[in-house]
Amino acid sequence: MVFEPERSSTRVAFHQGEEMIRTKHLVSASLVLVLLAFPTLRLQAQAVYGSISGTIFDSSGAAVPNAKI
């Protein structure tokens, strides 16, 4: 058996390329999961109930006490 440095270095380069591809896929998948989680976190912050407050004025500009809307 004869050592062939060209083939050996080709194998090393091939395995390094596979590792880079795996790393890119892992980073891409992680980024997708993070981006999908953000809308969920924002939706949880929304309130189900709310209230409106203010002052009702009649046509002359006077405030109407205890007005119901």
N, C-alpha and C positions, 0 to 999 in steps of 0.2 A: 504494500500500500504506500502510495506516494502522497505526501502532503501537498495540497494545491491551494496556495494562499488566496488565489482569486475566487475559488468556490467557497472557501471558508468565510471570507469577508462578505461575499454575496449573501450567505446564510445569515450572518450577523445583521447585515443591513435589512434583510427581509424581516427578521424577527423584531428589529427596532421599528420598522414600518408598521407591523401588526400592532405593536404596543402603542404607537402613536394614534392609530386608528381607534383602538379600544378606548384610549384616554379621551379622544375627541367625542366619541359616542357617549361616554359617561358624563362628560361636561355638558354636552347638548341635552341629554336626558334630564340632568339635574336642573338646567336652566328652564326647560319646559315645565317641570314640576313646580318650580318656584313661581313662574309666571302664571300657572294655573291656580296656585294657592292664593295669590293676591286678590282676585275678584271675590273669592269666598270670604276672605278676612274683611274686605270692605262691606260686603253684604251683611255680615253679622253686626256691624255697627249701626245699621239703620233701625230707627225706632218704629214700632208698630202703631203706637198711639201718639197723638199730638194735641196741641191746643192752640187756639187763636185768641189773642186779647187785643183790645183797642177801645176806642171811643167812637160812639155813634153821634153824628150831628144831624139836626133837622135842617130844613131849607133856610132857616134864618141864621144858622151857624151856632145855635145853642146846643149844648151837650144833652143827650137824651139819657136820663138815669135808668138803670136796670133794664136796658133794652135787650131783647132776646133775638138771636139770629137763627 
